[in-house]
Amino acid sequence: MLSHAEPRAVPDPGGLGRRIATLRHANGWSQRRLAEAAGVSHGYIALLELGRLPSPGKFRLDAVARALNLRTADALLAPILPLPEPLARAAGQPRNAGDGDSAQPVANVVGSLESLRGHAAQLLPVFRWGSCGDPRDRESPPDPDHLEYPPPGRESLIGPHGFGVMVKGDSMAARGIYDGDVVWVNPERPYQIGKVVLALVSDASGASGMVVKTYARTEVGECLVSETAQGRSPVVCREFNIIGPVVGITSWRLPT
């Protein structure tokens, strides 16, 4: 049981996340709708369901439980029992044997997308370009824009704690990164000079936003550099904090 005085580690964050997602689906709610009902951020709900908040905080978890018609967070941590059939259908759980044929997965010209994903694939948070805050912050992460699967075959490189950032503009076009692409970052991997990284940069007010640039050594020191089709140009040479290297890209651009 969680302490009322201070946050304690949850024994099974993944199981807790699946429990919350199941109850949310049974209510027909989106993550944003649950966040509004509980008075917490969308990012908190998203990371909670991903099992990435080992110490989610008693009071916020209580608020989530009450929004799901449970008395306290202790009910969320109770052993997970099968839902009644109507709720199981609403939550998208597999139906019992004898309920008829299940829906077939939609296939594209290559085949079922599910067959292309590795067994380790899981939905990861994707943030908007310039989102304020550090995704590595376990207690108050920024709100993700949505959840998305990483590129097939890159799951292990991105890792279970990786995430995506939607790129805005073509300031990194020379590195094959264009407006609308999603770059994938693994904050647990080392970064080095000459590689593309995600970093937090501060504006005049002190707020930090995420940008994707090349980490380079210049005549004025280590900088974040843009690489457009016209060439390289330093953008930030101080007041930046590197979160991690870019290890993959998802692009929906058609080849030319």
C-alpha positions as CSV (number, residue, x, y, z in Angstrom):
1,M,0.0,0.0,0.0
2,L,1.1,3.5,-0.7
3,S,2.0,5.8,2.2
4,H,0.0,9.0,2.7
5,A,3.0,10.9,3.8
6,E,5.4,10.3,1.0
7,P,5.6,8.6,-2.4
8,R,6.8,5.0,-2.4
9,A,7.8,2.8,-5.3
10,V,5.0,0.8,-6.9
11,P,5.9,-2.9,-7.0
12,D,4.6,-3.3,-10.6
13,P,4.4,0.0,-12.5
14,G,3.6,-1.8,-15.7
15,G,0.7,-3.7,-14.2
16,L,-0.6,-0.5,-12.6
17,G,-0.5,1.2,-16.0
18,R,-2.3,-1.6,-17.7
19,R,-5.0,-1.6,-15.0
20,I,-5.6,2.2,-15.4
21,A,-5.7,1.9,-19.2
22,T,-8.2,-1.0,-19.0
23,L,-10.5,1.0,-16.7
24,R,-10.1,4.1,-18.8
25,H,-11.1,2.2,-22.0
26,A,-14.1,0.7,-20.2
27,N,-15.3,4.2,-19.5
28,G,-14.7,5.1,-23.2
29,W,-12.3,7.9,-22.2
30,S,-9.2,9.2,-23.8
31,Q,-6.1,9.9,-21.8
32,R,-6.8,13.6,-22.0
33,R,-10.4,13.1,-20.7
34,L,-9.1,11.1,-17.7
35,A,-6.4,13.7,-17.0
36,E,-9.1,16.4,-16.9
37,A,-11.4,14.4,-14.7
38,A,-8.5,13.7,-12.2
39,G,-7.0,17.2,-12.4
40,V,-3.6,16.0,-13.5
41,S,-1.5,16.5,-16.6
42,H,-2.0,14.4,-19.8
43,G,1.8,13.6,-19.6
44,Y,1.3,12.1,-16.1
45,I,-1.5,9.8,-17.4
46,A,0.5,8.8,-20.5
47,L,3.6,7.9,-18.5
48,L,1.6,6.2,-15.8
49,E,0.0,3.9,-18.3
50,L,3.4,3.2,-19.9
51,G,4.6,2.0,-16.5
52,R,7.3,4.7,-16.4
53,L,6.3,6.3,-13.0
54,P,7.7,3.9,-10.3
55,S,6.8,6.5,-7.7
56,P,3.6,8.1,-9.0
57,G,2.7,10.0,-5.8
58,K,-0.1,9.1,-3.5
59,F,-2.3,12.2,-3.9
60,R,-2.3,12.3,-7.7
61,L,-2.9,8.5,-7.9
62,D,-5.8,8.9,-5.5
63,A,-7.3,11.5,-7.8
64,V,-6.9,9.2,-10.8
65,A,-8.6,6.4,-8.8
66,R,-11.5,8.6,-7.9
67,A,-12.0,9.7,-11.5
68,L,-12.3,6.0,-12.3
69,N,-14.9,5.5,-9.6
70,L,-12.6,3.9,-7.1
71,R,-12.2,5.1,-3.5
72,T,-8.4,5.3,-3.3
73,A,-5.2,4.4,-5.1
74,D,-5.1,1.2,-3.1
75,A,-7.9,-0.2,-5.2
76,L,-5.7,0.4,-8.3
77,L,-3.0,-1.7,-6.7
78,A,-5.2,-4.6,-5.8
79,P,-4.9,-7.8,-7.9
80,I,-6.3,-7.3,-11.4
81,L,-9.5,-9.4,-11.9
82,P,-11.1,-10.1,-15.3
83,L,-13.6,-7.5,-16.2
84,P,-17.3,-8.5,-16.8
85,E,-17.9,-9.3,-20.5
86,P,-19.6,-5.9,-21.5
87,L,-16.7,-4.0,-19.9
88,A,-14.1,-6.3,-21.4
89,R,-15.6,-5.6,-24.9
90,A,-15.5,-1.8,-24.2
91,A,-11.9,-2.1,-23.0
92,G,-10.8,-4.0,-26.0
93,Q,-9.8,-7.2,-24.0
94,P,-9.9,-10.5,-25.9
95,R,-13.3,-12.1,-26.0
96,N,-14.0,-15.5,-24.5
97,A,-13.8,-18.6,-26.7
98,G,-17.0,-19.1,-28.7
99,D,-17.8,-15.4,-29.1
100,G,-17.2,-15.6,-32.8
101,D,-14.3,-14.6,-35.1
102,S,-12.2,-11.7,-34.0
103,A,-11.5,-8.8,-36.3
104,Q,-8.6,-9.4,-38.7
105,P,-5.7,-7.0,-38.6
106,V,-5.6,-4.5,-41.5
107,A,-2.7,-5.2,-43.8
108,N,-0.8,-2.9,-46.2
109,V,1.1,-3.8,-49.4
110,V,3.9,-5.2,-47.3
111,G,1.8,-7.1,-44.8
112,S,0.3,-6.7,-41.4
113,L,2.0,-3.9,-39.5
114,E,1.9,-6.0,-36.4
115,S,4.0,-8.6,-38.1
116,L,6.7,-6.0,-38.8
117,R,7.1,-4.9,-35.2
118,G,9.3,-6.8,-32.9
119,H,8.1,-8.4,-29.7
120,A,9.7,-5.6,-27.7
121,A,7.7,-2.9,-29.5
122,Q,5.6,-0.6,-27.2
123,L,3.9,2.7,-27.6
124,L,6.2,5.6,-26.6
125,P,5.4,9.2,-25.9
126,V,5.9,11.7,-28.8
127,F,6.4,15.4,-27.9
128,R,5.9,18.5,-30.0
129,W,9.0,20.5,-31.1
130,G,9.9,23.1,-28.4
131,S,7.9,21.4,-25.7
132,C,8.8,22.8,-22.3
133,G,10.3,20.5,-19.7
134,D,12.5,17.5,-19.5
135,P,11.0,14.1,-20.5
136,R,13.4,12.4,-18.1
137,D,11.6,14.1,-15.2
138,R,9.7,11.2,-13.5
139,E,7.5,13.4,-11.4
140,S,6.5,16.4,-13.7
141,P,7.3,15.4,-17.3
142,P,6.0,17.6,-20.2
143,D,2.7,16.5,-21.8
144,P,3.3,14.3,-24.8
145,D,1.3,15.1,-27.9
146,H,0.5,11.4,-28.6
147,L,1.8,7.9,-28.3
148,E,3.4,6.1,-31.3
149,Y,5.3,3.0,-32.1
150,P,9.0,3.5,-32.9
151,P,10.3,2.4,-36.4
152,P,10.3,-1.4,-36.8
153,G,13.7,-2.8,-36.1
154,R,14.8,0.1,-34.0
155,E,13.0,-0.8,-30.8
156,S,16.0,-2.1,-28.9
157,L,18.2,0.9,-30.0
158,I,15.5,3.4,-28.8
159,G,15.0,1.5,-25.6
160,P,12.0,1.3,-23.2
161,H,12.6,4.8,-21.9
162,G,13.0,6.4,-25.3
163,F,10.6,8.9,-26.8
164,G,10.0,10.8,-30.0
165,V,9.9,14.5,-30.9
166,M,8.1,16.0,-33.9
167,V,10.4,18.2,-35.9
168,K,9.3,21.6,-37.1
169,G,11.2,23.2,-40.0
170,D,14.1,22.1,-42.2
171,S,17.1,23.4,-40.1
172,M,18.5,19.8,-40.1
173,A,17.7,18.9,-43.7
174,A,21.4,18.2,-44.5
175,R,21.2,15.3,-42.0
176,G,18.0,13.9,-43.6
177,I,15.7,15.3,-40.9
178,Y,12.7,17.3,-42.3
179,D,9.6,19.2,-41.2
180,G,7.0,16.7,-39.8
181,D,9.5,13.9,-39.1
182,V,9.6,12.2,-35.7
183,V,13.1,11.8,-34.3
184,W,13.6,9.1,-31.6
185,V,15.8,9.7,-28.6
186,N,17.3,7.3,-26.1
187,P,18.4,9.4,-23.1
188,E,20.2,6.4,-21.6
189,R,22.7,6.2,-24.5
190,P,25.9,8.3,-24.6
191,Y,26.2,11.2,-27.1
192,Q,29.3,12.5,-28.7
193,I,30.7,15.4,-30.8
194,G,29.4,15.3,-34.4
195,K,26.1,13.4,-33.6
196,V,22.6,14.7,-33.8
197,V,21.1,15.2,-30.3
198,L,18.0,16.4,-28.5
199,A,18.7,19.3,-26.1
200,L,17.0,21.7,-23.8
201,V,17.7,25.4,-24.5
202,S,16.6,28.3,-22.4
203,D,14.9,31.5,-23.7
204,A,15.1,35.0,-22.2
205,S,12.4,34.1,-19.6
206,G,14.3,31.1,-18.4
207,A,11.9,28.5,-19.9
208,S,13.5,25.5,-21.5
209,G,12.3,24.0,-24.8
210,M,13.4,21.0,-26.8
211,V,15.4,21.3,-30.1
212,V,17.2,18.8,-32.4
213,K,20.6,19.9,-33.5
214,T,24.1,18.6,-34.2
215,Y,26.4,18.7,-31.2
216,A,29.6,20.2,-32.5
217,R,33.0,21.7,-31.4
218,T,33.6,25.1,-33.0
219,E,36.1,27.9,-32.6
220,V,34.0,29.4,-29.8
221,G,33.5,26.1,-28.0
222,E,30.9,23.3,-27.9
223,C,27.7,24.4,-29.7
224,L,24.4,23.2,-31.0
225,V,24.5,23.5,-34.8
226,S,21.9,23.7,-37.6
227,E,22.7,21.8,-40.8
228,T,20.5,23.2,-43.6
229,A,20.9,22.5,-47.3
230,Q,22.9,25.8,-47.4
231,G,25.4,24.7,-44.8
232,R,26.1,24.6,-41.1
233,S,25.6,27.5,-38.6
234,P,25.9,27.5,-34.8
235,V,22.7,28.3,-33.0
236,V,23.3,27.9,-29.3
237,C,26.8,27.9,-27.7
238,R,25.7,28.2,-24.1
239,E,22.8,27.5,-21.8
240,F,21.9,24.2,-23.2
241,N,21.5,20.7,-21.7
242,I,21.7,17.6,-23.9
243,I,19.0,15.0,-23.2
244,G,20.3,12.3,-25.4
245,P,21.3,11.2,-29.0
246,V,18.9,10.8,-31.9
247,V,18.9,7.1,-32.7
248,G,16.0,6.8,-35.3
249,I,13.7,8.7,-37.5
250,T,10.1,8.1,-38.6
251,S,9.2,9.9,-41.8
252,W,6.0,9.8,-43.9
253,R,7.4,11.7,-46.8
254,L,7.1,10.1,-50.2
255,P,10.4,9.4,-52.1
256,T,11.1,11.9,-54.9
